[in-house]
Amino acid sequence: MLPFPHLTELGSSWTHVLLALGAGLILPSVVDPTNNRHRAALMGISFLLALRYVWWRGTETLAPAGWTIDMLASWSLFALEMLALIGSISAFTIMSRIRLRSEEADAHEGWWGEQEPRVAILIATYNEELEILERTIVGARSLRHKNKEVLVLDDSRRDWLRDYCAEQGVRYMRRPDNKGSKAGNINHCLDRLAEDPVPPDFVAVLDADFVPHRGFISRSLALFHDPRVALVQTPQHFFNADPIQHNLGISRSYPDEQRFFFDYMQPSRDAWGIAICCGTSSICRWSALREMGGFPTESVTEDFLLTLALQERGWKTVYLAEPLTEGLAPEGLKEYVTQRARWCLGLMQIARSKYGPLAKNNLRLRDRWSVIDSVFFWLTSFPFRIAVVVYPLLYWFFNVIVVNATLTDVISYFGVYFVWSFLAQRTLMPGMFVPVLHDTSQLIGALPISRAAFTGLFRPKGHPFSVTAKGGDRTKVIVQWEMMSPFLVLLVLTLLGLTLGIFVDRFAFNDAGDGKWVVIFWTIYNVFVLLMTILACVELPRRERHIADLPDRGILVTDGDIRRQWISSLTMEEARLRGKIYPVGATGLLRLRDVGDVPVEVIAQTVDGNRVRLRPTPVQREALMIRFYAEGAAPGTGRAQLAGLLAGLGQRLSFSDRR
């Protein structure tokens, strides 16, 4: 019997969705995202709807048992989907709590008394250019915490870097080999620090391309008031757009891919006591590090492994959700995907190590769950994303019915689950998920990440550490044909299958009944995802911008003429000014906040002003670095903005100049 007898079956199904939609739309007005009871209620409903969907999929949509292609395709997709759904349910459970520690940091600020703890700030470097390293070194020197020592750990043994460190008054270290990669480099430094007359009390770790904000040390140290805390991790935010943001033209209206993890997942993990170390932007207690002999080297993701090693010994790892550092995201698509494949490989190595969830160790049950949750994410999400694109083709070309379901049931079971889960996540994590773009970010790295997942799981040892390249020449359009080609093939096959199914009688299969509409929906959806993925494989030139600093005002002084002008773009080398237009070649001084009067030269006229080249003194250059990277709030975009997304994508598709 229909729950709404006056409606058709289809109308009744849509009523279910509308009820979920209506309930979901009022959530922001009644739910407090910081209230754990509210969060648990929302995630609990998502969990129940997921179980309802699983029951329907398992009992009503699978092909009959038998050695047929339909059975093989139907059951294999169901298995992939269920594994991915287990990962989602695990994530729902983690997200049902949250812990924010800013008030705790406020309450325990300066708990150490008059004598500041001694902090060693380790900057691990391998092949980065001076342009990247200097801002990190300058930022570390400018930290407000006085009792500190900055150490540059050079694993490439570069004399020019040794000389630069001497000029900057920071300590330079090199070692005779590269054994243990980054973890080995840090451990070599820890051994040398242990030989000092006064070893540090705490050790902060920064990647070579991450600049600390001036309060990074003091704010993080406040959480060490608890003697059981061994490590404090802070977020990693980025002052440049990642390749997907940049190549799709949405860097101002769509958050970078890691924003969800650092702004939402880590505070939830912290509420469960399973916050993880992410390497850079973390501070560790010296005694805890020495107790365990330094950073573990059994995985290429030594940071997560460090977390487990500390937790096994009874130490606590906590998370401070404040923007206290900012760094350089991979600018090239290959580097972006390689980095994530390395994270995936490292996690699989951990799962197979002595700290794995099934190994004999002293890890708590929640720590084992933490590893299992990560394994499910890497091992299921990306293969399932490939399957979603490939499996509809089986119907169009071979009449293989993968999901034997009516349209009304799909709407009632899947539609309700999807709408509620999306709106619940939108309430707790506003602006984090835009369906097509979220799937694009997963699909673009799905093949190498899936390969890394299975390689790491079945052959965990013998894989070299792959350094993520940063910087380099980004002034040209580069088409990543090798990465794009699988998506081009899938797009052609998807469009061909859809066209044949519509216009060619031989391929106009109707065995799926009205479930064919489901296949059509996913086919059209996949077309959009594949188009976005292909577009993201066309890498656009980059021009450095500092979005967080704009707009701003400056005073331009030239030939006795003093004008207040708007600064619409500002980098270390150039500024774009809006105001009176000056002739090319004119010189003067541009007065910048916290920097002073910087010598400038007009190099181009624009419609509403000029572009000028900055010629800062060494002192002014350091002041610019501090202003750009070491002060202010989190850079970039914190949530998706629909109008900006549409405008950015439209501008990208029009191939107009976005600079």
C-alpha positions in Angstrom: 0.0 0.0 0.0 1.3 3.4 -0.9 2.1 5.8 2.0 0.4 8.5 0.0 -2.6 6.7 -1.6 -3.8 9.7 -3.6 -0.5 9.9 -5.5 1.0 7.7 -8.1 4.0 5.5 -7.2 6.3 8.1 -8.8 4.6 10.9 -7.0 4.8 9.1 -3.7 8.5 8.5 -4.2 9.1 12.2 -4.9 7.1 13.1 -1.8 9.7 11.1 0.2 12.5 13.2 -1.3 10.6 16.4 -0.7 10.1 15.6 2.9 13.8 14.9 3.3 14.5 18.1 1.4 12.2 20.2 3.6 13.6 18.8 6.8 17.1 19.3 5.6 16.5 22.9 4.6 15.5 23.9 8.1 18.5 22.2 9.7 20.7 25.3 9.7 18.1 27.2 11.7 17.8 24.6 14.5 21.1 22.8 14.6 24.2 24.0 16.4 27.3 22.5 14.6 29.3 22.7 17.8 26.7 20.7 19.8 27.7 17.1 19.8 24.1 15.9 20.5 22.9 17.8 17.4 25.7 16.3 15.3 25.0 12.8 16.5 21.3 13.1 15.7 22.1 14.3 12.1 24.7 11.6 11.5 22.5 9.0 13.2 19.7 9.7 10.7 22.2 9.5 7.8 23.3 6.1 9.2 19.8 4.8 9.4 19.0 5.9 5.9 22.2 4.3 4.7 21.2 1.0 6.2 17.7 1.4 4.6 19.4 1.9 1.2 21.8 -1.1 1.8 18.9 -3.4 2.6 17.1 -2.4 -0.6 20.2 -2.7 -2.8 21.0 -6.1 -1.4 17.5 -7.6 -1.5 15.9 -6.1 -4.6 18.4 -4.8 -7.1 20.9 -7.6 -7.7 21.0 -10.0 -10.7 20.0 -13.6 -9.9 22.8 -15.9 -8.8 24.4 -17.8 -11.7 27.4 -17.7 -13.9 26.3 -14.8 -16.0 27.8 -11.5 -17.0 24.8 -9.7 -15.4 25.5 -11.4 -12.1 29.2 -10.7 -12.2 28.7 -7.0 -13.0 25.8 -6.5 -10.6 27.4 -8.2 -7.6 30.9 -6.6 -8.2 29.4 -3.1 -8.3 27.4 -3.9 -5.2 30.5 -5.0 -3.4 32.5 -1.9 -4.4 29.5 0.3 -3.4 29.1 -1.4 0.0 32.8 -1.1 0.8 32.7 2.6 -0.1 29.5 3.0 2.0 31.2 1.4 5.0 33.8 4.1 4.7 31.1 6.7 4.6 29.4 5.3 7.7 32.7 5.4 9.5 33.1 9.0 8.5 29.6 9.8 9.7 30.5 8.3 13.0 33.6 10.4 13.3 31.8 13.5 12.3 29.2 13.0 15.0 31.5 14.8 17.4 33.7 17.8 17.3 36.2 19.5 19.7 37.5 23.0 19.3 40.4 24.0 21.5 40.7 27.8 21.1 39.2 28.5 24.5 41.5 26.0 26.1 44.5 27.7 24.4 43.3 31.0 25.7 42.9 29.7 29.2 46.4 28.2 29.4 48.3 30.9 27.5 51.7 31.3 29.1 51.3 28.3 31.5 55.1 28.0 31.7 55.6 31.2 33.6 58.4 33.7 33.1 60.8 31.3 31.4 59.7 30.4 27.9 60.2 26.8 26.9 63.0 26.3 24.4 61.7 25.4 20.9 63.7 24.0 18.0 62.0 24.8 14.6 63.1 22.2 12.0 62.7 23.1 8.3 63.3 20.0 6.3 64.4 20.7 2.7 65.5 18.6 -0.2 65.5 20.4 -3.6 63.5 23.6 -3.0 64.6 26.9 -4.6 65.7 29.9 -2.5 62.4 31.8 -3.4 60.5 29.1 -1.6 62.9 28.6 1.3 63.5 32.2 2.2 59.9 33.0 3.1 59.8 30.0 5.4 63.1 30.9 7.1 62.1 34.6 7.4 58.7 33.6 8.8 60.3 31.2 11.4 62.8 33.9 12.5 59.8 36.4 12.9 57.9 34.2 15.3 56.9 36.1 18.5 58.2 33.3 20.7 61.7 34.4 21.8 63.3 31.2 23.1 63.7 29.5 19.8 66.3 28.2 17.4 65.6 27.8 13.6 67.4 24.9 11.9 67.5 24.2 8.2 67.9 20.5 7.5 69.4 20.2 4.0 69.2 16.8 2.4 70.8 18.0 -0.8 74.0 19.4 0.7 73.9 22.8 -1.1 76.6 25.2 -0.3 74.6 28.2 -1.4 71.9 27.3 1.2 74.6 27.0 3.9 75.8 30.5 3.1 72.3 31.9 3.0 71.5 30.4 6.5 74.7 32.0 7.8 73.5 35.4 6.5 70.1 34.9 8.1 71.6 33.7 11.5 69.9 30.3 11.4 71.5 26.9 12.1 72.3 24.8 9.0 72.6 21.0 9.1 73.5 18.4 6.5 74.1 14.7 6.7 76.3 12.4 4.7 73.4 10.3 3.2 69.7 10.4 2.6 68.8 7.3 4.5 65.2 7.3 5.8 64.3 10.3 3.5 62.5 13.1 5.4 62.1 11.1 8.6 65.8 10.2 8.6 66.7 13.8 8.0 64.7 14.9 11.0 66.1 12.1 13.2 69.7 13.1 12.3 68.9 16.6 13.5 67.3 15.2 16.7 70.5 13.3 17.5 72.6 16.4 17.0 70.2 18.4 19.2 70.6 15.8 21.9 74.3 16.5 22.0 73.8 20.3 22.7 74.4 21.6 26.2 70.8 22.5 26.5 68.4 20.4 24.3 65.0 21.9 23.4 61.8 21.3 25.3 59.7 21.1 22.1 60.3 20.5 18.4 58.3 22.2 15.7 58.4 20.8 12.2 57.8 22.9 9.0 58.0 21.8 5.4 60.3 23.9 3.3 57.3 25.6 1.7 55.2 26.3 4.8 55.4 29.7 6.5 54.4 30.0 10.2 52.2 32.8 11.4 53.8 34.8 14.1 51.7 33.2 16.9 52.2 29.6 15.7 54.5 28.6 18.6 52.8 30.5 21.5 49.3 29.3 20.5 50.3 25.7 20.0 52.4 25.5 23.2 49.4 26.5 25.3 47.9 23.0 24.8 51.0 21.4 26.3 49.7 22.4 29.7 48.5 18.8 29.9 51.7 16.8 30.5 50.1 13.8 28.6 50.0 15.8 25.4 52.9 14.8 23.1 51.9 16.5 19.9 49.8 19.4 18.7 48.9 19.6 15.1 47.5 22.7 13.4 45.8 23.2 10.0 47.6 23.4 6.7 46.2 26.2 4.6 47.5 27.3 1.2 48.1 30.8 -0.2 47.9 29.5 -3.8 45.2 27.6 -5.6 45.6 23.8 -6.1 45.6 22.6 -9.7 41.9 21.8 -9.8 40.9 25.1 -8.4 43.2 27.0 -10.8 42.6 25.0 -14.0 38.8 25.3 -13.6 39.0 29.0 -12.7 37.3 28.6 -9.3 40.0 29.5 -6.8 38.0 32.4 -5.4 34.7 30.4 -5.1 35.6 26.8 -4.2 37.7 25.6 -1.3 40.9 23.6 -1.9 40.5 19.8 -1.5 42.2 19.6 1.9 40.1 22.3 3.5 37.5 19.7 4.5 40.0 17.5 6.3 41.7 20.3 8.2 38.7 22.4 9.1 36.2 19.7 9.8 37.6 16.1 9.9 40.5 16.8 12.2 38.4 18.6 14.9 36.1 15.6 14.8 39.0 13.2 15.1 40.3 15.2 18.0 36.9 14.7 19.8 37.5 11.0 19.6 41.1 11.3 20.7 42.5 10.2 17.2 43.7 13.5 15.8 46.7 12.7 13.5 50.0 14.4 12.9 50.3 15.7 9.3 54.0 16.5 9.4 54.4 20.2 8.8 52.7 22.7 11.1 53.0 20.5 14.2 54.9 20.7 17.5 56.1 17.7 19.5 57.3 17.3 23.0 61.1 16.6 23.1 60.9 13.9 25.8 58.2 12.0 23.9 60.3 12.0 20.7 63.4 10.8 22.5 61.4 8.1 24.3 60.5 6.5 21.0 63.8 7.1 19.3 62.6 9.8 16.8 60.3 9.6 13.8 59.4 6.1 12.6 60.8 5.3 9.1 58.7 2.3 8.1 56.3 4.3 6.0 56.6 7.2 3.4 54.0 8.9 5.6 56.0 9.2 8.7 53.6 11.7 10.3 50.6 9.3 10.6 53.0 6.6 11.8 54.4 9.0 14.5 50.8 9.5 15.7 50.3 5.8 16.2 53.7 5.3 17.8 52.9 8.0 20.4 49.4 6.8 21.1 50.7 3.2 21.6 52.9 4.6 24.4 50.0 6.4 26.0 50.7 9.9 24.8 47.9 12.2 23.5 47.9 13.9 20.1 45.6 16.9 19.9 44.5 19.4 17.2 44.2 23.2 17.4 41.9 24.4 14.6 43.4 27.8 14.1 45.1 29.1 10.9 48.7 29.3 12.2 50.7 28.4 9.1 50.2 28.7 5.3 52.0 26.9 2.5 52.4 26.2 -1.1 50.0 23.7 -2.6 51.3 21.6 -5.5 50.9 23.8 -8.6 51.2 21.1 -11.2 48.6 18.4 -11.7 51.2 15.6 -11.8 52.7 16.7 -8.5 49.2 17.0 -7.0 48.3 13.4 -7.9 51.7 12.1 -7.0 51.4 13.6 -3.5 48.1 12.0 -2.9 49.3 8.6 -4.2 52.2 8.8 -1.8 49.8 9.5 1.1 47.8 6.5 0.0 50.8 4.2 -0.3 52.1 5.3 3.1 48.8 4.6 4.8 48.7 1.1 3.3 52.3 0.6 4.6 51.1 1.5 8.0 48.2 -0.9 7.8 50.7 -3.7 7.1 53.2 -2.6 9.8 53.5 -3.4 13.4 51.2 -0.5 14.1 48.5 -1.9 11.8 44.9 -2.4 13.1 45.2 -6.2 13.2 48.8 -6.4 14.5 49.7 -7.3 18.1 50.4 -3.9 19.7 49.2 -1.6 22.5 47.0 0.6 20.4 43.5 1.4 21.7 40.5 0.2 19.8 39.8 3.8 18.6 43.4 4.0 17.2 42.8 0.9 15.2 39.6 2.3 13.9 41.4 5.4 12.9 43.7 3.4 10.6 40.8 1.2 9.3 38.8 4.4 8.4 41.7 5.7 6.4 42.2 2.4 4.7 38.6 2.3 3.6 38.8 5.9 2.3 41.9 5.2 0.1 41.0 1.6 -0.9 37.3 2.1 -1.8 36.5 5.7 -2.7 38.7 6.0 -5.8 38.0 2.5 -7.3 34.3 3.1 -6.8 34.6 6.5 -8.6 36.0 4.7 -11.6 33.3 2.1 -11.4 30.5 4.7 -11.4 31.8 5.9 -14.8 32.5 2.5 -16.4 29.5 0.4 -15.3 26.8 2.4 -17.2 28.7 1.6 -20.4 28.0 -2.1 -19.9 24.3 -1.4 -20.4 24.7 0.8 -23.5 27.0 -1.5 -25.3 26.1 -5.0 -24.0 22.6 -4.7 -22.4 24.1 -5.8 -19.0 21.7 -4.7 -16.3 23.9 -3.8 -13.3 21.2 -2.4 -11.0 17.8 -3.9 -11.6 15.6 -1.2 -10.0 12.6 0.8 -10.8 12.8 4.6 -11.0 10.4 5.0 -8.1 12.5 2.8 -5.8 15.7 4.6 -6.8 14.1 7.9 -5.9 12.6 6.6 -2.7 15.7 4.8 -1.4 18.8 6.4 -3.0 17.2 9.9 -3.5 16.2 10.2 0.1 19.5 9.0 1.5 21.5 11.3 -0.9 19.4 14.4 -0.2 19.4 14.0 3.6 23.1 13.2 3.7 24.0 16.1 1.5 21.9 18.6 3.5 23.2 17.3 6.8 26.8 17.7 5.7 25.9 21.1 4.3 24.7 22.1 7.8 27.8 20.8 9.6 30.3 21.6 6.9 28.8 24.5 4.8 30.1 25.0 1.3 32.4 21.9 1.4 30.7 19.6 -1.2 29.6 20.5 -4.7 28.7 17.1 -6.3 30.2 17.4 -9.8 33.4 19.1 -8.5 33.8 16.7 -5.6 33.7 13.8 -8.0 36.0 15.5 -10.4 38.7 15.9 -7.7 38.4 12.2 -6.9 38.3 11.0 -10.5 41.3 12.9 -11.6 43.7 10.9 -9.4 41.6 7.7 -9.2 43.8 5.5 -11.4 47.3 6.2 -9.7 45.7 6.3 -6.3 43.9 3.0 -6.7 47.2 1.5 -8.0 49.1 2.8 -5.0 46.4 1.4 -2.7 46.7 -2.1 -3.9 50.4 -1.9 -4.4 50.9 -0.7 -0.8 48.5 -3.3 0.6 50.1 -6.3 -1.1 53.7 -5.1 -1.5 54.3 -2.6 1.3 58.1 -2.5 1.3 60.7 -1.2 -1.2 59.0 2.0 -2.3 61.2 5.2 -2.5 60.0 8.5 -0.9 58.7 10.7 -3.7 59.2 14.4 -3.0 56.4 16.8 -4.2 58.0 19.3 -6.5 57.1 22.9 -5.9 57.7 26.1 -7.7 59.2 26.0 -11.2 58.1 27.7 -14.5 54.3 28.0 -14.5 54.0 30.6 -17.3 52.7 28.4 -20.1 49.6 26.3 -20.9 50.4 22.6 -20.4 48.1 19.9 -21.5 48.5 16.7 -19.5 47.7 14.4 -22.3 48.8 11.2 -20.5 46.5 12.0 -17.6 43.7 13.2 -19.8 43.6 10.3 -22.3 41.7 7.8 -20.1 39.0 10.4 -19.4 38.8 11.3 -23.1 38.3 7.7 -24.0 35.6 7.3 -21.3 33.9 10.5 -22.4 33.8 9.3 -26.1 32.4 5.9 -25.0 29.8 7.5 -22.7 28.6 9.9 -25.4 28.6 7.1 -28.0 26.7 4.7 -25.8 24.1 7.4 -25.0 23.8 8.3 -28.7 23.4 4.7 -29.9 20.9 4.0 -27.2 18.7 6.9 -28.3 19.0 6.7 -32.1 20.0 3.2 -33.1 17.3 0.5 -32.7 19.8 -2.3 -32.3 21.1 -0.6 -29.1 17.8 0.6 -27.8 17.6 -2.0 -25.0 14.5 -1.9 -22.8 15.3 -4.9 -20.6 15.9 -2.5 -17.7 12.3 -1.1 -17.9 11.9 2.3 -16.4 15.2 1.7 -14.6 16.7 2.8 -17.9 16.0 6.4 -16.7 18.5 5.7 -13.9 21.1 4.7 -16.4 20.4 7.8 -18.4 20.7 10.0 -15.4 24.1 8.6 -14.3 25.3 8.7 -17.9 24.5 12.4 -18.3 26.0 13.1 -14.8 29.2 11.2 -15.8 29.4 13.4 -19.0 29.6 16.5 -16.8 32.2 14.9 -14.4 34.3 13.8 -17.3 34.2 17.2 -19.0 35.3 18.9 -15.8 38.1 16.3 -15.3 39.3 16.8 -18.9 39.2 20.6 -18.5 41.2 20.3 -15.3 44.0 18.5 -17.2 44.6 21.7 -19.2 47.0 23.5 -16.9 46.8 27.3 -17.2 49.6 29.8 -16.6 49.9 31.1 -13.1 50.5 34.6 -11.8 51.2 34.9 -8.1 48.4 36.7 -6.2 47.7 37.1 -2.5 44.0 37.0 -2.3 43.8 37.4 1.5 45.5 40.8 1.4 43.1 42.4 -1.1 41.6 44.9 -1.5 44.0 47.4 0.1 45.0 51.1 -0.1 48.4 52.5 -0.8 49.9 56.0 -1.3 51.8 56.5 -4.6 54.3 59.4 -4.5 55.8 60.4 -7.9 57.4 63.7 -9.0 55.8 65.5 -6.0 52.4 64.1 -6.9 50.8 62.2 -3.9 47.9 60.0 -4.7 45.9 57.4 -2.7 45.3 54.4 -4.9 43.6 51.0 -4.6 45.9 48.0 -4.7 44.1 45.3 -6.7 47.0 42.9 -7.0 50.2 42.7 -5.0 53.1 40.2 -5.2 56.7 40.3 -4.2 57.6 41.8 -7.6 54.6 43.7 -8.9 51.5 45.6 -7.9 48.4 46.6 -9.9 47.1 50.0 -8.9 43.7 51.6 -9.6 43.7 55.3 -9.8 45.4 58.0 -11.8 47.2 56.7 -14.8 50.9 57.4 -15.1 53.2 57.1 -18.2 55.3 53.9 -18.6 58.7 54.4 -17.1 57.6 56.8 -14.4 59.2 56.1 -11.0 58.2 56.9 -7.4 57.5 55.4 -4.0 54.5 53.2 -3.0 53.7 53.4 0.6 52.6 50.0 1.9 51.1 49.2 5.2 53.7 47.5 7.5 56.4 47.8 4.8 57.1 51.5 4.2 57.9 53.4 1.0 58.9 50.9 -1.6 60.6 52.2 -4.8 58.5 51.4 -7.9 58.5 51.8 -11.6 55.5 51.9 -13.9 55.8 49.1 -16.4 52.3 49.1 -18.0 49.1 51.1 -18.2 45.7 49.4 -17.6 42.1 50.6 -18.2 41.9 52.0 -14.6 45.4 52.5 -13.5 48.9 51.0 -13.8 51.1 48.0 -13.2 54.2 48.8 -11.3 57.4 46.8 -10.6 58.5 46.8 -6.9 62.2 47.3 -6.0 62.1 46.7 -2.3 65.2 46.9 -0.1 66.2 43.6 1.7 64.5 44.8 4.8 61.3 45.7 2.9 61.4 42.4 1.1 61.3 40.6 4.5 58.5 42.8 5.6 56.5 41.9 2.5 57.1 38.2 3.2 55.9 38.6 6.8 52.8 40.6 5.7 51.9 38.1 2.9 52.5 34.8 4.8 53.0 35.3 8.5 50.0 37.4 9.5 46.3 37.4 9.0 43.6 34.7 8.8 43.5 31.6 6.7 44.2 32.4 3.0 42.0 31.3 0.1 38.4 30.3 0.1 36.7 28.5 3.0 33.5 27.5 1.4 31.9 27.2 -2.0 29.9 30.1 -3.4 27.5 29.2 -6.1 27.4 32.5 -8.0 31.2 32.6 -8.0 31.4 29.0 -9.1 29.1 29.6 -12.1 31.0 32.8 -13.0 34.4 31.2 -12.8 33.4 28.1 -14.8 31.7 30.3 -17.4 34.8 32.4 -17.7 37.0 29.4 -17.9 34.9 27.8 -20.7 34.9 31.1 -22.6 38.8 31.0 -22.6 38.9 34.7 -21.6 41.9 36.2 -19.8 41.4 35.7 -16.1 44.5 37.5 -15.1 
